Amino acid sequence: YPYYSKFDAHELIKIARALVNPRGKGIYATDEAPYAMDDLLASLDEDPKLNKTRSEEDKRERRKKWRVCMYSAAPTDYISGVILHDETLRDFKLAEILSEKGIIPGVRANLELTPIPRSEDEFIVQGLDDLLSKMQAARAEGARFSKWRAPIACSSVEGGFPSRISLETQAETLAQFAAISQQAGLVPIVEPDVDFSRDADLTRSAEIHEQAIAMIYERMRAHGVLLEGSLIKPSFPQPGLRHPSRSNVTPEEIAVATATVLSRAVPAAVPGILFLSGGLPSSQATQWLAAINALVLASPPTSPFTRLPPLTFSYGRALQGEPMKHWVKGDEEAAKAALVKWSKACWHAARGEVL
Ligand code: 13P
């Protein structure tokens, strides 16, 4: 591994593998920005005016209490790692709750979005400046992996999304993030998040996923990223919300499209694939994950699908949607139980077991 004299390549590989093994284990994503976390919690308040009366200090305390509740409940049997926001890691210092019970803490590396000047409905992701020192600081606080989310617009061919410049920008940015993250001793998770709000059909969505992922690995190679010590967090190829086939697409169709894209575009050296839930209902995110694993595990040895690494979850909303509803009403125990319930359901799904 020519570029890894400083940080032991084997350490990166060990962490990357531990995040996706034994099969079934996956990541709980809790890296919402503080304002986004406040909005999420406030959206569930019984009285919508209540949030206006909260001071910044009250909101901060509320975020912290929510995180502590979820981290203390996160089940080690099903959850391998948790992605933290910088505030939770370096300000609240909550990584230890997780690492003490054997869950690997990670950090969100990307900052906010800014429109691409020549294509204003698409975005550049900020955060490369000072990234090395920030990742080193995160490592010192206990983080062992990092993730960077790159949104990719997607429409029918006529709609014109994504633009070439946005695909190039995201691929280059993700590759730079991955290289810098490894330099700081953190396993990078590259997250191409292909949007499904427009009018692409499944074929078009799959095509864009394949193109985006292939471009990311081309740039990762150019930057000398240690693929064996990195992971990918893609979206599921799917028909857009504004395409008529959205309402009747089956989990099996999603599974075939997803396995095809990934077996073509993700190099065999990458030790794991973790899906994002992207706002899908928890039951659908779980069903799709189960369908793709069932497909891969039932494929004959001659199928390229059998060469795919473990396919698991790195879900945010799909894991904590139900817990949050209980927590906002003050029922901590029900919130904790719901997190365990959904973590277990995802664990079964990542083993191809449809319950
Ligand atoms: P969702 O599963 O809610 O999409 O969150 C995953 C994530 O990390 C988004 O960046």
Residues whose N, C-alpha, C, O or C-beta is under 5 A from the ligand:
A	BS01	13P	A29 R149 L276 S277 G278 G279 S314 Y315 G316 R317 A318
